[in-house]
Amino acid sequence: MPSTDELSRRELLALKEIRLTGQTSDGTLVRQLLDEKMIVDAQGRQLELTAKGHSMLVRGSPSLWDISS
């Protein structure tokens, strides 16, 4: 697992999906991100990024850019 300063592409994609839709299909990652206080479970099934989660997503965003085009 990457250090707390660096997330895997999978984790970053999950944070991005949560930010856009309020959910993700990866239940294992949801538990991990909840434990790491990067997301909160608001209103039952709606997930939201915390300030920490948002910061990690912004910091890791360049690794999500598709440079092949």
One Martini backbone bead per residue (centre of mass of N, CA, C, O) as a GRO file, in nm:
protein
   69
    1MET     BB    1   0.097   0.034   0.021
    2PRO     BB    2   0.088   0.345   0.013
    3SER     BB    3   0.143   0.616   0.137
    4THR     BB    4  -0.025   0.885   0.277
    5ASP     BB    5   0.093   1.071   0.027
    6GLU     BB    6   0.003   0.809  -0.154
    7LEU     BB    7  -0.203   0.695  -0.407
    8SER     BB    8  -0.361   0.490  -0.583
    9ARG     BB    9  -0.532   0.472  -0.867
   10ARG     BB   10  -0.776   0.327  -0.741
   11GLU     BB   11  -0.823   0.533  -0.513
   12LEU     BB   12  -0.855   0.783  -0.691
   13LEU     BB   13  -1.096   0.678  -0.856
   14ALA     BB   14  -1.284   0.647  -0.614
   15LEU     BB   15  -1.282   0.943  -0.527
   16LYS     BB   16  -1.389   1.052  -0.792
   17GLU     BB   17  -1.656   0.894  -0.792
   18ILE     BB   18  -1.760   1.007  -0.524
   19ARG     BB   19  -1.760   1.305  -0.607
   20LEU     BB   20  -1.962   1.262  -0.855
   21THR     BB   21  -2.186   1.029  -0.712
   22GLY     BB   22  -2.161   0.912  -0.398
   23GLN     BB   23  -2.017   0.647  -0.521
   24THR     BB   24  -1.905   0.293  -0.509
   25SER     BB   25  -1.827  -0.051  -0.595
   26ASP     BB   26  -1.584  -0.055  -0.375
   27GLY     BB   27  -1.610  -0.181  -0.065
   28THR     BB   28  -1.319  -0.202   0.034
   29LEU     BB   29  -1.246   0.097  -0.014
   30VAL     BB   30  -1.456   0.224   0.161
   31ARG     BB   31  -1.348   0.119   0.430
   32GLN     BB   32  -1.065   0.241   0.400
   33LEU     BB   33  -1.152   0.543   0.361
   34LEU     BB   34  -1.300   0.560   0.628
   35ASP     BB   35  -1.059   0.485   0.815
   36GLU     BB   36  -0.884   0.736   0.675
   37LYS     BB   37  -1.077   0.991   0.654
   38MET     BB   38  -1.178   1.054   0.331
   39ILE     BB   39  -1.467   0.959   0.413
   40VAL     BB   40  -1.829   0.978   0.433
   41ASP     BB   41  -2.145   0.866   0.563
   42ALA     BB   42  -2.410   1.019   0.416
   43GLN     BB   43  -2.729   0.950   0.426
   44GLY     BB   44  -2.627   0.646   0.435
   45ARG     BB   45  -2.533   0.603   0.092
   46GLN     BB   46  -2.383   0.872   0.096
   47LEU     BB   47  -2.082   0.985  -0.025
   48GLU     BB   48  -1.806   1.183   0.114
   49LEU     BB   49  -1.568   1.405   0.113
   50THR     BB   50  -1.314   1.507   0.277
   51ALA     BB   51  -1.062   1.715   0.315
   52LYS     BB   52  -0.856   1.489   0.283
   53GLY     BB   53  -0.973   1.358   0.026
   54HIS     BB   54  -0.956   1.608  -0.150
   55SER     BB   55  -0.653   1.654  -0.124
   56MET     BB   56  -0.568   1.377  -0.242
   57LEU     BB   57  -0.702   1.414  -0.516
   58VAL     BB   58  -0.557   1.669  -0.605
   59ARG     BB   59  -0.266   1.558  -0.573
   60GLY     BB   60  -0.334   1.292  -0.773
   61SER     BB   61  -0.452   1.391  -1.052
   62PRO     BB   62  -0.212   1.373  -1.260
   63SER     BB   63  -0.226   1.048  -1.264
   64LEU     BB   64  -0.517   1.064  -1.434
   65TRP     BB   65  -0.401   1.161  -1.677
   66ASP     BB   66  -0.419   1.140  -2.029
   67ILE     BB   67  -0.115   1.116  -2.226
   68SER     BB   68  -0.188   0.951  -2.505
   69SER     BB   69  -0.340   1.200  -2.677
   0.00000   0.00000   0.00000
